[in-house]
């Protein structure tokens, strides 16, 4: 299964949006994913802290890949996501950790936390994910 994890990590790294955010994904085991991203000034809103979209991206990606680490044939899709922003962050590295907490044949539920460089929780989220009809293949960077 570790080859599946490495392929998912490479697929993630090849996504065009990640050229801008420059996140780093690691999947250590089935149902778990960790994402690291450095907060830059161009991620800020007018009050000089990271925009909520950055929080969402980090937590959605970590929980998404926790779910897709269990699904080995197709790309999963986020069908809903709840996000709680609990503390602002304006610089440094953030770490999002996602883990699958429930699964059935067609639905995977995952929870995640986002911490700042000092280890303080700055956000929390949970999502529901479903298998799609998009095969995990070279065409989408799964190599």
N, C-alpha and C positions, 0 to 999 in steps of 0.2 A: 504494500500500500504506500510506502514512502515514495515510490516513483510517481504515483498519482499526486501526492502532495507537491513534489518538485515541479511537476507539469502545471499544476494549478498556480504555483508561485510564478513560473515563467509566463503563463498566460496573463496573469495580473500585471506583471511588469511591462508586458507588451501593449497594454491598453493605452490608446492615445491620451486619455485624460490624465494618466499618471506621469506623463512628461511634465505637466505643470505642477502637480502636487509633490512629486518625487517621494511617494511612500515606499516603505519596505515591508513586505509580507513574509511571515514565516508560519508554516503549519507543522507543529511538532508531533501531532497525533490526531487520530480521527475525532472529529467533533470539536476541535480546538484550533483557533487561529490568533495570531498576534500581528499587529500592524504598528509600525513606527513612522512618524512623520515630524519634520522640523517645521515649526511655525515661523513664517516669514512675514515681514511687514505688508507684502502684497496680498496676504490672506485677511487683512484687517478690515473691519467696518470703520465708520467715521469716529468712533470712540476709542480707536487704537487697540482693539483686542480682536482675536480671531472671530470671524463671522460664523454663525451657526451652521452654515453649509459645510464648513471644515469639520465640525464635530460630527455632523451627520455622515459625511463621507467616511471618516475614520471608523465610526461604529457600524455603519451599514456594511462596509467592506470586511471588517473583522468577523461580524456575525454571518454574513453571506458565505465567506470562505470556510468558516467552521461547518456550516451546513453542506457546502459543496464538497468538503473533504469526505463526507459519508456517501455522496452520490458520485459514482464513478463513470457513468455513461453519458450524462447530459448536463448542461448548464442549468443551474437553478435560477429562479427569479424571485426578487423581493416582492411580496404581495402586500405587506403592510409593515410599518415601522413606527415605534413610539420612541420619542427622544426627550430626555430631561437634561437641560443645561443647568449645572449647579454652581459653576465657578468660571469666571473669565480667565483666559490665558492669552498672553501677547507675544511670548517668545519661548524658545527652548523646544525640546523634543516632547511629543506626546506619544503615549502608548495606549492603543486600543486592544483589549483582549475580548474575544468572543468565544462562546461555548454553546453547543447544542444542549438544550435542557429537555426537549421532548421531540419525539418523531413518530410518524406513522408512514404508511406507504406513499402518501401524496403531500404531507405537510411536515415541515421541520420548524421548530421554534428554537430561537437562539437568543441569548442575553449577552450584553457586553458592558464593559466599563471603559472609561477613558480617563487616564491619569496624566498629570503634568510631570515635568522633570523632577519635581520634589516628591513624587509618589502620592500627591493629593488627587482624589477623585474630582474630576471637573465635569463629567457627564456620565449618563447611564442610558442604555437603550435596549429595546427588545424588538425582534422582527419575526415575521412569518415568511417562510420560503417554500416554493414549490418547484418540482422538476419541470423543465420546459421541454420543447421538442428539438432544441438545438443540441446537436451531438457535440461532445467534447472531442475536438479534432484539430488538426494542424491549421485549418481555415480560421480558427479563432485564437490561435496562439498556444493551444494545448499541445506542447511538444516536449 
